[in-house]
């Protein structure tokens, strides 16, 4: 009788051990499959982004300026020109997707993406600028903003990808030293190119007044700008005209639930648009 009970206990231990092994193996296989899916998605998005840069972006070709002989030795004063470091073929890009509204670029960073604006703020959360399904989504303008970056402030969203893609590195601009090394971005559009003079960045809840859109300048927008500067992680000497046009770059952060990091920039018209 005792031997029988001992044998049953041994069989039970083996059964439990086998069950645990099956469970652990299942979890392991599932985890590996999820990692593989994420890896494939990241590689897919990287290819989409690299193809976009290869197909639509080029460095501007500088033609040598001819100076008449009679003024070669004279000093020729020139107004300061603001020239974009890249050019974008918007004819081809708009043929790919008519909802493309621009291209955002930052030297010495991964930010080099088409910008779209959909009919809502959901579609481009999980679709690339080509319309393909993608966990990385696209860089997109708030659907409530007016076309052409005509509002006082235009909000541009991008995912915080774990591989550092899209807008994952926005929070780096919260470090003063990093900001001073990267004080500008570039926003190119079919109508006009802009230098984006960055001046403020901070962590904020997704439901904060940060995301209010102002159509026209006035005292309320002036107060809004002053509050932005007051809570900024960085100090800047960029002058902020009340009738200027601004962009707010926004991405998820994980400091607390529904946290966002936002980076502000003043749009300064640049050469390069036809």
Number of C-alpha atoms within 10 A of each C-alpha: 6 7 8 9 10 11 12 12 12 12 12 12 12 12 12 12 12 12 12 12 12 12 12 12 12 12 12 12 12 12 12 12 12 12 12 12 12 15 13 12 16 19 13 15 22 16 12 18 20 13 12 17 15 10 13 16 18 13 10 13 8 6 6 6 6 7 9 8 8 7 9 10 8 8 7 9 6 6 6 6 8 14 17 21 13 15 18 22 13 21 11 11 23 14 10 13 13 15 17 23 24 26 24 19 21 18 13 8 10 14 20 22 23 27 22 24 25 17 11 12 14 12 16 27 19 16 17 22 27 20 14 13 16 19 18 23 24 28 30 28 28 19 17 14 19 16 12 13 18 14 20 21 27 28 24 23 25 23 22 21 17 11 12 12 19 25 23 21 17 22 20 15 24 21 13 15 12 12 19 14 10 17 18 18 21 26 26 26 22 18 12 15 24 22 23 24 22 25 24 25 28 19 21 21 16 17 11 10 10 17 17 13 17 15 14 16 16 13 10 12 19 15 11 16 19 12 12 18 18 12 13 18 19 20 16 16 7 13 10 17 12 16 13 16 19 24 23 22 21 28 25 24 21 10 11 10 10 12 17 21 27 28 25 24 25 25 21 16 18 18 13 19 16 7
